[in-house]
């Protein structure tokens, strides 16, 4: 993950590991950026990158499970697109 002085990369902007705690509004924004990135993922590689980001991000277990379900759904949708 990038340090506090490096620009973020990827479709979302997560905090650096040594960053101060985020406010609830920033946590919600980060969550919805991940949700949007999952919906926009077009390849298995993008989904794998997002899965790694979700696993590395500290969040409430309920939110983590919800994102995992969305990732699985996106993977299935991409597989179905390949089968058509």
C-alpha positions in Angstrom: 0.0 0.0 0.0 1.2 3.5 -0.7 2.6 5.8 2.0 0.9 9.0 3.1 3.0 11.1 0.7 2.4 8.9 -2.4 -0.6 9.4 -4.7 -3.2 6.6 -4.5 -3.5 4.1 -7.3 -6.3 1.9 -8.3 -10.0 2.7 -8.5 -10.2 3.6 -4.8 -8.3 5.5 -2.2 -7.6 3.6 0.9 -5.6 4.9 3.9 -1.9 4.2 4.2 -1.1 1.6 6.9 0.3 4.3 9.3 -2.5 6.9 8.6 -4.6 8.2 11.5 -8.1 6.6 12.0 -10.7 7.6 9.5 -13.9 9.4 10.3 -17.2 7.5 9.8 -17.9 9.6 6.7 -14.5 8.7 5.2 -15.0 5.0 6.0 -18.4 5.1 4.3 -16.8 6.8 1.2 -14.1 4.2 1.0 -16.6 1.4 1.3 -18.7 2.8 -1.5 -15.7 3.4 -3.7 -14.9 -0.3 -3.3 -18.5 -1.2 -4.1 -18.3 0.9 -7.3 -14.9 -0.6 -8.2 -16.3 -4.1 -7.9 -19.3 -3.3 -10.2 -16.8 -1.8 -12.7 -14.4 -4.8 -12.7 -14.1 -6.3 -16.1 -11.4 -9.0 -15.6 -10.5 -11.7 -13.1 -7.3 -9.8 -12.4 -9.3 -6.7 -11.3 -11.5 -8.8 -9.1 -8.4 -10.5 -7.5 -6.8 -7.1 -6.9 -10.0 -5.9 -5.2 -10.3 -9.0 -3.1 -6.7 -8.5 -1.9 -7.6 -4.8 -1.0 -10.7 -5.9 0.9 -8.8 -8.5 2.8 -6.1 -5.9 3.7 -8.6 -3.2 4.7 -9.7 -2.9 8.4 -13.5 -2.8 8.5 -16.4 -4.1 10.4 -16.9 -7.8 9.7 -20.4 -7.2 8.4 -19.0 -4.8 5.7 -16.2 -7.2 4.8 -18.7 -10.1 4.3 -20.9 -7.9 2.2 -18.0 -7.0 0.0 -16.9 -10.6 -0.3 -20.5 -11.5 -1.5 -20.3 -8.8 -4.1 -16.9 -10.0 -5.2 -18.2 -13.6 -5.6 -21.2 -12.3 -7.5 -18.9 -10.3 -9.9 -16.7 -13.4 -10.4 -19.7 -15.4 -11.4 -21.0 -12.7 -13.7 -17.6 -12.6 -15.5 -17.6 -16.4 -15.8 -21.1 -16.4 -17.3 -20.0 -13.7 -19.8 -17.2 -15.9 -20.9 -19.5 -18.9 -21.4 -21.9 -16.9 -23.7 
